[in-house]
Amino acid sequence: MKAKAFFIYYFFIITLFSCHQKESEIVITDFSHEYEETLYAAKKSSYTTSILKVNGFVNDTVLISFGGINKKIKGDLDLEIKEDYYGGLNMKFKFEPLNATDGKLKIKYGIY
């Protein structure tokens, strides 16, 4: 019975601290313009990680920026980047198509 009570307590604590997660997901098929968004960190919240995931295909170079990550990428993509993030700063995401004109990218980014 103690093990079950501990598990319930542990699950409650994890759920409580994970309430401030922020994430966004976009699918890009139009490479004629840039896209920007800012994830605003909740004050007095604890975070540990920022994650950027990119899946899909693009025919030429694009630039993806998220926090301290700046990647020029092209071709078939299955990319995941994790970095330490402890809150306090808002995280800006920016997509620039550079030379790309065709493709489909699914991009997910967040602070956790």
C-alpha positions in Angstrom: 0.0 0.0 0.0 2.9 2.4 0.8 4.3 1.8 -2.7 1.0 2.7 -4.3 0.7 5.9 -2.1 4.3 6.9 -3.1 3.6 6.4 -6.8 0.4 8.5 -6.6 2.4 11.2 -4.7 5.3 11.1 -7.2 2.9 11.3 -10.2 1.1 14.3 -8.6 4.4 16.2 -8.0 5.6 15.5 -11.6 2.2 16.7 -13.0 2.4 19.8 -10.8 5.8 20.8 -12.0 5.1 20.1 -15.7 2.2 22.5 -15.9 4.4 25.2 -17.4 5.5 23.4 -20.5 5.1 25.3 -23.6 5.4 23.9 -27.1 4.3 24.6 -30.6 4.1 22.6 -33.8 3.9 23.8 -37.4 3.9 22.2 -40.8 5.6 24.2 -43.5 4.7 23.7 -47.2 4.9 27.3 -48.3 8.5 28.4 -48.7 7.8 31.9 -49.9 8.0 33.6 -46.5 9.6 33.5 -43.0 7.8 32.4 -39.9 8.5 33.6 -36.3 7.1 32.9 -32.9 8.1 33.4 -29.3 7.5 31.0 -26.5 7.1 33.0 -23.3 8.5 31.4 -20.1 6.2 31.5 -17.1 7.7 33.4 -14.3 8.6 31.5 -11.1 8.5 28.2 -13.1 11.1 25.6 -13.4 12.3 24.3 -16.8 15.1 22.0 -17.7 15.2 21.5 -21.4 14.4 23.1 -24.8 13.7 20.7 -27.7 13.6 21.2 -31.4 12.4 18.5 -33.7 12.4 18.7 -37.5 11.0 15.9 -39.8 10.3 15.9 -43.5 12.0 17.0 -46.8 13.2 20.3 -48.3 14.7 20.7 -51.7 17.4 23.3 -50.6 18.8 25.1 -47.6 16.6 26.5 -44.8 17.7 28.2 -41.6 16.0 27.3 -38.3 16.7 29.2 -35.1 15.4 28.4 -31.7 17.0 29.9 -28.6 20.7 29.3 -29.1 20.3 26.8 -31.9 20.9 28.0 -35.5 20.9 25.3 -38.1 21.1 25.4 -41.9 19.6 22.2 -43.1 18.4 20.6 -46.4 17.3 17.2 -47.8 15.6 14.4 -45.9 15.4 15.4 -42.3 14.8 13.6 -39.0 16.5 15.9 -36.5 16.1 16.3 -32.8 18.1 18.7 -30.7 17.9 19.0 -26.9 19.6 21.8 -24.9 19.6 22.8 -21.3 17.1 25.5 -20.5 16.3 26.8 -17.0 13.7 29.5 -17.7 14.0 33.2 -17.3 14.4 33.9 -21.0 11.7 33.8 -23.7 12.6 31.4 -26.5 12.3 32.8 -30.1 11.7 30.5 -33.0 12.5 31.6 -36.5 12.2 29.8 -39.9 13.9 31.3 -43.0 13.5 29.5 -46.3 16.8 30.8 -47.8 17.1 28.9 -51.1 14.3 26.4 -50.5 11.2 26.4 -52.8 9.6 23.0 -52.2 9.1 20.4 -49.5 7.2 19.6 -46.4 8.6 20.1 -42.9 7.0 19.3 -39.6 8.7 21.3 -36.9 8.0 20.9 -33.2 9.7 23.1 -30.5 9.2 23.7 -26.9 10.4 24.4 -23.4 9.9 21.8 -20.7 
